[in-house]
Every structure is written in C-alpha cells, then in structure tokens.
Amino acid sequence: MWQYLNSLRTRLSLLLVAAGVVGGLIFAGVTRWPLPQLLAWLHGGMAGPGDAAPIAGVAAATPMPAPASPQDVYIALAVGLVLLVLAAIWLAGRALDPVSRLLRALEGAVASYRDGDFSFSIAANRRDELGKLIRMHNELGHTLREQRQHLAQRELLLDTVVQNTPVALVLTDASGRVAYANIASRHLFNEGRSLAGLDFAELLAEAPPVLRQAVDSGEDALLTVDMDGSDETFHLSQRAFRLQGRPHRLHSFRRMTRELSRQEVATWKRVIRVISHELNNSLAPISSLAHSGAELARRGDVERLPSVFATIGERARHLHGFIAGYASFAKLPTPRPVAVAWEAFLEGLSLHCRYKLASAVPERPGWFDAAQIEQVLINLIKNAHEAGGPDDEVTLSIHDVGSEMRVEVADRGPGMSETVLAQALLPFYSTKRSGTGLGLALAREITEAHGGRVLLANREGGGLRVTLLLPAGSRQGRG
C-alpha cells in the first residue's frame, strides 16, 4: 500500500486533482468573488459628481453589481489566464524537477561510460519508480565495473603470454601496416625496436627473399631461411579475420630449428633401435646355426650341413637387404651439378610419371645433378597422385627468378595439417601405411646438398605445393 502511494502514478493523479482544485478556485475568484466586487468597486469609485442622489425618505436598496462590461470580461479573462499559467508553471516545475535532476545525472553517467569510466553512481533516496531506476542503474554500473576489471586482467594475462611467447606474431590491418607485434617479432624484423604503425611490406623487403615470398603467397608454409650464417627453419601460419569490423591478418612465425633437431635425434634413436633389433633377430639364429654346423662337422654328419649353410645364407641375405635399404638414404652420393637443358630433362621425366606442365620452360638451363633431381621429382609427383586429388590437377612448374630456379609440384588433395606440415621433412616420416618411411626428407636432403631449400605450403582451395629452390647456373659458374 505504501509503495502504491509513493508511485509516480499516484503523485501525478494528486497533481491533476490539485490542478483541478486550483483551476476551480481561480474560476470562482474571477467570476464570483472577489474579482467581480473589486471591479464593481472600481467602477463605483470612478462615477462623476453629477450622478443623482438617492430620494429622501426612501430606504437605500441593497447595491446590486452592475452588469459586466466587455472591458471587465476581458480583464477577468486576462487575470485568470495569467494565474492559470503561473500555477501551471509552478506545478510543472515541482512535478518535473526530480525527473530533470535524474536526466542530468543519467547524462553524466552515459558520458562517463562512453569515456570508459564505470565508477559513476547516482544517489538513490527515493522510493518510487525513479528510485528503482536509479538503483538498477547503480547495479548496472557495479556489474560493468566488475566485468571491466576481469576483462582488463584477462587482457593483461593474454598480453603477457603473447609478448613472451617465442612465436613471432605480427598483426596487420587492411592497409598492410602493423597493428600489433610481440617481442619475438621485433627481434626478427626490426632489431628489437617497435613495429607499431610500420609498413609490413617494407620490413619484409629487408628480410630474406624466401621469407618474403612465403608471406606474399598468403599460405601456410614450412621454410628454411639463411640467417646470420646458419639455417633457421620456420613454420609460417597466416590467418585473415575481422577485428572491430575491419579486415586484419595475423602472421605467425614459429622457429622449428630446435624442435626439428630434437625430433631428428629422436628419429635416429628409433632407427638405431630398429636396426639393433633386426641385427639381433638375424645374428642370433646365424650364431646358433654356425654352432650347430660345427657340431655336425665334428661328428662327421655332413649330410645335414648344406641345409644349415642354406639357412645361414638366407638370414644373411635378409639382413643385407634390410641394411641396404637404410644405407641408400644415409649414403647419398655428393651431387655433381652440370648444365641441364629443361626440355630434354622434362621429356625424360615424362617417361617415368604423369604431370601437367603449368608454366613456360625457362630458356636458361638448370644447374644440378640430373639423376638426383629427377628422382626427387618422381617421388614428389608420385606422392601428389597418391594424395587423393584429381590426376589432371597434378602440375609441375618451373620459374627462373634470377639467382634461383623455382621448381614446384602441386596437387589438389586434402593438403597437410599443421602437425603433419611441421614433421613432413623429418627423416623416415611418412603418413602412408605403405610408405617407405623416407617421406619428403629425401627431397630435402638432395635439395640442400645442391645448396637449395624445400618449401611446403597448403594451397588455397585445397592441395599441397612443394617448392624446390635450386641455385641458378650463373651463381654456380661464379663459384
């Protein structure tokens, strides 16, 4: 009941009743009393001396008000209108003053929220709807303050993690300028100085060409870069997204040299364990059969010796074949680069595998060991066919880029995930059940023996692109 009496509806109703009462009082005062009597008195006071006196002996009659003249009516209406306007202004001011104060306070609160200050609150000493609105506003401000504090703490934690991660992160806007960069990216591209606001293309112009070409391709890639006289392997990841309604692009450069070295050591340990296991499986029977053969020879039982020697020979051949398979990878001969005409080389390559030539044949001959590079391309084209894409989408392209020859094999298969892409160049790594275990490491080994590099990148629309960067003949001729 008390809440209903304190409501704005009840107050407005009482205000309208009071306005009606005041209007009635003003109407009565203008039409009945005291305004008509005042006008009559003023009218009698202004009468002239020539007016007739009352007749003697006749009782004076009760004075009756004179009929109102048009001028008196206008004066009454003007006075009533002025009083009504003044009463309306006073009542409206009393009724709207709390609302006006609340609106001014809300305007200041909205301005504070716009500036990011959520500490603004309004004193709530009312028990009506306005007081309830004020209390709800203060609760909203308290909630926003808590959310802002939690958000600031999470942003601080995220920024600390991002700034101290060894992965170099560069965020660029639609114009190609750096919007955000962590500490690792500053050391990678600008000697530790800030990258904010710089043109990322200008920074890449001073970077190694392999890194610049990988970023320009817009695809994820695994590449090896010559930095400070040593080879550094990077995994490049590029993602486009919209931030605050504007297009941005995030470039992630993760150093894989140490990780690849660790995985290579682990791989070679596994290989050694496999070889040791196979040696034990073959040498133990051979040792046992040799002892049995010696015992048979001592006894003079020579009829069973041929079967013993045949079994020993079979185990020895099996062991020789097993060791030869691993030795073929470990004993790659040193390449002997010579000038190779591309047309004749591609004609011979087409006899071993099927592919579609996707570029013009360079006029300048290549400079490499034809047999080794041919074996590499045969393996890459075979892998491209086995990737699962259309056979007519397996392409080979050759580009003369000055100091290097770019040989690319591409397909339209499913491509590689980030995990597989990071391990694809490890020795004996293969994703195929029937694979030999060499994977793309043979291509890497032969290409690096030529002084080149291997790049892996997923293609837009699906598929994988393997790029061999081989030194051009002019460079070799100077050496």
C-alpha positions in Angstrom: 0.0 0.0 0.0 2.8 2.4 0.9 4.6 1.6 -2.4 1.4 2.4 -4.3 1.0 5.7 -2.5 4.7 6.6 -3.4 4.3 5.7 -7.0 4.6 8.3 -9.8 1.1 7.4 -10.9 -0.4 8.3 -7.6 1.6 11.6 -7.4 0.5 12.5 -10.9 -3.1 11.8 -10.0 -2.9 14.0 -6.9 -1.2 16.7 -9.0 -4.0 16.7 -11.5 -6.6 16.9 -8.7 -4.7 19.8 -7.2 -4.6 21.4 -10.7 -8.3 21.0 -10.9 -8.9 22.5 -7.5 -6.7 25.4 -8.3 -8.5 25.9 -11.6 -11.8 25.9 -9.8 -10.7 28.4 -7.3 -9.3 30.7 -10.0 -12.6 30.3 -11.9 -14.6 31.2 -8.7 -12.4 34.1 -7.9 -12.7 35.5 -11.4 -16.5 35.0 -11.8 -17.9 35.1 -8.2 -15.6 36.6 -5.6 -13.6 38.8 -5.2 -12.8 39.9 -8.7 -16.4 41.0 -9.6 -16.8 43.0 -6.4 -13.4 44.6 -7.0 -14.4 45.6 -10.4 -17.7 47.0 -9.2 -15.9 49.0 -6.5 -13.5 50.3 -9.0 -16.5 51.2 -11.3 -18.4 53.0 -8.5 -15.3 54.9 -7.4 -14.9 56.3 -10.9 -18.6 57.7 -11.0 -18.9 61.6 -11.6 -20.4 64.3 -9.2 -23.4 64.7 -11.4 -24.8 61.4 -10.5 -28.3 61.6 -8.9 -28.6 61.2 -5.1 -31.0 58.8 -3.6 -34.5 60.1 -2.9 -35.2 61.3 0.6 -37.2 59.1 2.8 -36.7 56.1 0.6 -34.6 53.3 2.1 -31.5 52.7 0.2 -31.7 49.4 -1.6 -29.0 46.8 -1.4 -26.5 47.6 -4.1 -26.5 45.2 -6.9 -23.5 44.7 -9.1 -23.6 46.4 -12.3 -23.7 44.4 -15.4 -20.2 43.5 -16.5 -19.0 45.4 -19.5 -17.0 43.8 -22.3 -13.9 45.5 -20.9 -14.4 43.9 -17.5 -14.8 40.5 -19.1 -11.5 40.9 -20.9 -9.8 42.0 -17.8 -11.1 39.0 -15.9 -10.1 36.5 -18.6 -6.6 38.0 -18.7 -6.2 37.8 -14.9 -7.5 34.2 -14.9 -5.2 33.2 -17.7 -2.1 34.7 -16.0 -3.0 33.0 -12.8 -3.5 29.6 -14.6 -0.2 29.9 -16.4 1.7 30.8 -13.2 0.0 27.9 -11.3 0.8 25.5 -14.2 4.4 26.6 -14.4 4.8 26.1 -10.6 3.1 22.7 -10.5 5.1 21.5 -13.6 8.3 22.6 -12.0 7.5 20.8 -8.8 6.5 17.7 -10.7 9.3 17.5 -13.2 12.2 18.7 -11.0 13.1 15.1 -9.8 12.9 13.9 -13.4 15.1 16.7 -14.6 17.7 16.0 -11.9 17.6 12.3 -12.8 18.0 13.0 -16.5 21.1 15.3 -15.8 22.6 12.6 -13.7 21.9 9.9 -16.3 23.5 12.2 -19.0 26.7 12.4 -16.8 26.6 8.7 -16.3 26.4 8.0 -20.0 29.2 10.4 -20.7 31.4 8.6 -18.1 30.5 5.2 -19.6 31.4 6.5 -23.0 34.9 7.5 -21.7 35.4 4.1 -20.1 34.8 5.2 -16.5 32.3 2.9 -14.8 32.7 4.3 -11.3 29.9 6.8 -11.7 26.9 6.2 -9.4 23.7 8.2 -8.5 22.4 8.8 -5.0 19.2 6.8 -4.5 16.9 8.4 -1.8 13.6 7.9 -3.5 11.1 5.1 -3.0 9.2 5.5 -6.3 9.8 4.3 -9.8 12.6 6.8 -10.3 14.4 5.5 -7.2 14.1 1.9 -8.5 15.5 3.1 -11.8 18.4 4.8 -10.0 19.2 1.6 -8.0 19.1 -0.5 -11.2 21.5 2.0 -12.8 23.9 1.7 -9.9 23.8 -2.1 -10.1 24.5 -1.9 -13.8 27.5 0.3 -13.2 28.8 -2.1 -10.5 28.4 -5.0 -12.9 30.2 -3.2 -15.7 33.0 -2.2 -13.3 33.5 -5.9 -12.3 33.4 -7.0 -15.9 35.8 -4.3 -16.9 38.2 -5.3 -14.2 38.0 -9.0 -15.2 38.5 -8.1 -18.8 41.5 -5.9 -18.0 43.0 -8.8 -16.0 42.5 -11.2 -18.8 43.9 -8.8 -21.4 46.9 -8.3 -19.2 47.4 -12.0 -18.8 46.9 -12.6 -22.6 49.3 -9.7 -23.5 51.9 -11.1 -21.1 51.6 -14.5 -22.7 51.7 -13.2 -26.2 54.6 -10.8 -25.6 56.8 -13.5 -24.0 56.0 -16.4 -26.4 58.8 -17.5 -28.7 56.5 -17.4 -31.7 56.8 -14.1 -33.6 53.3 -12.6 -34.1 52.5 -9.7 -36.4 49.0 -8.3 -36.8 48.4 -6.1 -39.9 45.4 -4.0 -40.9 43.8 -3.7 -44.3 46.5 -1.2 -45.5 49.3 -3.6 -44.5 50.5 -1.6 -41.5 51.5 -3.3 -38.3 48.7 -3.0 -35.7 50.3 -5.3 -33.1 53.6 -7.1 -32.7 55.2 -9.0 -29.9 58.8 -9.0 -28.6 59.9 -12.0 -30.8 58.6 -10.3 -34.0 60.5 -7.1 -33.1 63.8 -9.0 -32.8 63.0 -10.9 -36.0 62.2 -7.9 -38.2 63.4 -4.7 -36.6 66.3 -5.5 -34.2 64.1 -5.3 -31.1 62.5 -1.9 -32.0 58.8 -1.3 -32.0 56.9 -2.3 -35.2 53.6 -0.4 -34.4 52.4 1.6 -37.4 55.2 0.4 -39.8 54.5 -0.9 -43.3 55.0 -4.7 -43.0 55.9 -4.9 -46.8 58.8 -2.5 -46.2 60.0 -4.7 -43.3 59.8 -7.8 -45.5 61.8 -6.1 -48.2 64.8 -6.3 -45.9 64.1 -9.9 -44.9 65.4 -13.0 -46.8 63.7 -13.5 -50.1 62.4 -16.9 -49.1 60.6 -15.4 -46.2 59.2 -12.6 -48.2 57.9 -14.9 -50.9 56.2 -17.2 -48.4 54.4 -14.2 -46.8 53.3 -12.9 -50.2 51.8 -16.3 -51.1 49.3 -15.9 -48.3 49.5 -19.6 -47.4 50.8 -21.7 -44.5 54.4 -22.9 -45.2 57.4 -24.6 -43.8 60.6 -22.9 -45.0 64.3 -22.7 -44.2 65.9 -19.3 -44.1 69.6 -18.4 -44.0 70.0 -16.1 -41.0 73.3 -15.0 -39.5 75.2 -17.7 -41.4 73.0 -20.6 -40.2 69.8 -22.2 -41.4 66.7 -21.4 -39.5 63.5 -23.4 -40.2 60.2 -21.5 -39.7 56.6 -22.6 -39.7 54.6 -19.7 -41.2 50.9 -19.5 -40.4 48.6 -16.8 -41.9 45.0 -16.2 -40.9 42.6 -13.4 -42.1 39.8 -12.2 -39.8 37.8 -9.1 -39.0 38.6 -7.1 -35.9 36.2 -4.4 -34.9 34.5 -4.7 -38.3 37.8 -4.2 -40.2 39.8 -6.8 -42.0 43.1 -7.9 -40.4 45.7 -10.5 -41.0 47.7 -12.4 -38.4 51.2 -13.7 -39.4 52.7 -16.3 -37.1 56.4 -17.2 -37.4 57.4 -20.2 -35.3 61.0 -21.3 -35.1 61.2 -25.0 -35.8 65.0 -25.5 -35.9 65.4 -26.7 -32.4 62.3 -28.7 -32.4 63.2 -30.4 -35.7 66.7 -31.1 -34.4 65.2 -32.7 -31.3 62.8 -34.8 -33.4 65.6 -35.8 -35.8 67.7 -37.0 -32.8 64.7 -38.9 -31.5 64.1 -40.3 -35.0 67.6 -41.5 -35.4 67.4 -43.1 -31.9 64.4 -45.1 -33.1 66.2 -46.1 -36.3 69.1 -47.3 -34.3 66.8 -49.3 -32.0 65.1 -50.9 -35.1 68.4 -51.8 -36.7 69.7 -53.2 -33.4 66.6 -55.3 -33.0 66.8 -56.6 -36.6 70.5 -57.4 -36.2 69.8 -59.3 -33.0 66.9 -61.2 -34.8 69.3 -62.2 -37.6 72.6 -62.7 -35.9 71.2 -64.9 -33.1 69.9 -67.6 -35.5 73.1 -67.3 -37.5 75.3 -67.8 -34.4 73.2 -70.8 -33.4 73.3 -72.4 -36.8 77.1 -71.9 -37.0 77.5 -73.7 -33.7 75.2 -76.5 -34.9 77.1 -76.8 -38.2 80.4 -77.0 -36.3 79.0 -79.7 -34.1 77.7 -81.7 -37.1 81.1 -81.4 -38.8 82.8 -82.6 -35.7 80.5 -85.6 -35.6 81.0 -86.3 -39.3 77.4 -85.7 -40.2 78.0 -83.8 -43.4 74.6 -84.6 -45.0 72.8 -82.0 -42.9 75.5 -79.3 -43.4 74.0 -78.0 -46.7 70.7 -77.1 -45.1 72.4 -75.4 -42.2 74.6 -73.3 -44.6 71.5 -72.5 -46.8 69.6 -71.2 -43.7 72.6 -69.1 -42.7 72.8 -67.6 -46.2 69.1 -66.8 -46.2 69.3 -64.9 -42.9 72.5 -63.1 -44.1 70.7 -62.0 -47.4 67.7 -60.8 -45.4 70.0 -58.8 -43.1 71.9 -57.4 -46.1 68.7 -56.2 -47.8 67.5 -54.6 -44.6 70.7 -52.7 -44.0 71.0 -51.7 -47.7 67.6 -50.0 -47.5 68.7 -47.7 -44.7 72.1 -47.3 -46.2 70.7 -46.0 -49.5 69.3 -43.0 -47.6 72.4 -42.4 -45.4 74.9 -42.8 -48.3 73.6 -40.4 -50.8 76.4 -39.5 -53.2 77.6 -35.9 -53.4 75.7 -34.2 -56.3 77.6 -33.3 -59.4 75.8 -30.3 -60.9 76.0 -29.7 -64.6 74.1 -27.5 -67.0 70.8 -29.3 -67.8 68.5 -28.3 -70.6 65.0 -28.2 -69.3 63.2 -29.5 -72.4 65.3 -32.7 -72.6 65.1 -33.1 -68.8 61.3 -32.8 -68.8 61.0 -35.2 -71.7 62.9 -37.9 -69.8 60.9 -37.2 -66.7 57.6 -37.7 -68.5 58.6 -41.3 -69.3 58.5 -42.1 -65.5 55.5 -40.2 -64.3 52.4 -38.2 -65.4 52.1 -34.5 -64.8 50.8 -31.3 -66.4 53.3 -28.5 -67.1 51.8 -25.3 -65.7 54.4 -22.8 -66.8 56.7 -22.0 -69.7 60.0 -23.8 -69.9 62.9 -21.4 -68.9 65.4 -20.6 -71.6 68.3 -20.7 -69.1 69.4 -24.2 -68.3 69.4 -25.5 -64.8 72.4 -26.4 -62.8 72.0 -29.6 -60.8 72.6 -33.3 -60.7 70.0 -34.5 -63.2 69.7 -38.1 -61.8 69.2 -36.9 -58.2 66.7 -34.1 -59.0 64.9 -36.5 -61.4 64.5 -39.0 -58.5 63.2 -36.2 -56.3 60.6 -35.1 -58.8 59.5 -38.6 -59.5 58.9 -39.1 -55.7 57.1 -35.8 -55.4 54.8 -36.4 -58.4 54.0 -39.9 -57.2 53.1 -38.5 -53.8 50.9 -35.9 -55.5 49.0 -38.6 -57.3 48.6 -40.6 -54.1 47.3 -37.5 -52.2 43.7 -38.2 -53.4 43.1 -35.3 -55.8 42.3 -35.4 -59.5 45.2 -36.8 -61.5 44.9 -34.0 -64.1 45.4 -31.4 -61.3 49.0 -32.7 -60.6 51.1 -29.9 -62.0 54.8 -29.1 -62.4 56.0 -25.5 -63.0 59.5 -24.1 -63.3 60.3 -20.4 -62.9 63.6 -18.5 -63.4 63.7 -15.9 -60.6 67.3 -14.6 -61.1 69.6 -16.2 -58.6 67.3 -19.3 -58.2 65.2 -21.8 -60.1 61.8 -22.5 -58.5 60.5 -26.0 -59.3 57.0 -26.5 -57.9 54.9 -29.7 -57.7 51.3 -29.1 -56.8 48.1 -31.2 -56.3 44.5 -30.7 -55.3 44.4 -33.3 -52.5 43.4 -32.5 -48.9 46.8 -30.9 -48.1 48.6 -31.2 -44.8 47.5 -30.3 -41.3 49.8 -28.1 -39.2 51.2 -31.0 -37.3 52.0 -33.1 -40.4 53.4 -30.0 -42.1 55.8 -29.4 -39.2 57.1 -33.0 -39.3 57.0 -33.7 -43.0 60.7 -33.1 -43.6 61.8 -35.4 -40.7 63.8 -38.5 -41.8 61.7 -41.6 -42.2 58.5 -39.7 -41.5 55.5 -40.9 -43.6 51.7 -40.6 -43.4 51.1 -43.6 -45.7 50.9 -47.1 -44.3 52.7 -48.4 -47.4 55.3 -45.7 -47.4 59.0 -46.4 -47.3 59.5 -44.2 -44.2 61.6 -41.6 -46.1 58.8 -39.1 -46.7 60.0 -35.7 -48.0 63.3 -35.9 -46.2 65.0 -37.4 -49.3 63.9 -34.3 -51.3 65.2 -32.1 -48.5 68.5 -33.9 -48.3 69.2 -33.8 -52.0 68.0 -30.2 -52.4 70.1 -28.9 -49.5 73.1 -30.9 -50.9 72.7 -28.7 -54.0 72.7 -25.6 -51.9 68.9 -25.1 -52.2 65.9 -25.3 -49.9 62.5 -27.0 -49.8 59.2 -25.2 -49.0 55.9 -26.8 -48.2 52.7 -24.8 -48.3 49.0 -25.6 -48.4 47.1 -24.2 -51.4 44.0 -22.1 -51.3 41.1 -24.3 -52.3 42.9 -27.4 -51.1 46.1 -29.2 -52.0 49.8 -29.0 -51.3 52.6 -27.2 -53.1 56.2 -28.5 -52.7 58.8 -26.0 -54.0 62.4 -26.7 -54.7 64.6 -23.6 -54.7 67.8 -24.6 -56.6 70.7 -22.2 -57.2 70.8 -21.0 -60.8 73.7 -21.8 -63.2 75.1 -18.3 -63.2 75.7 -18.5 -59.5 77.4 -21.9 -59.7 79.5 -20.6 -62.6 81.0 -17.9 -60.5 82.0 -20.5 -57.8 
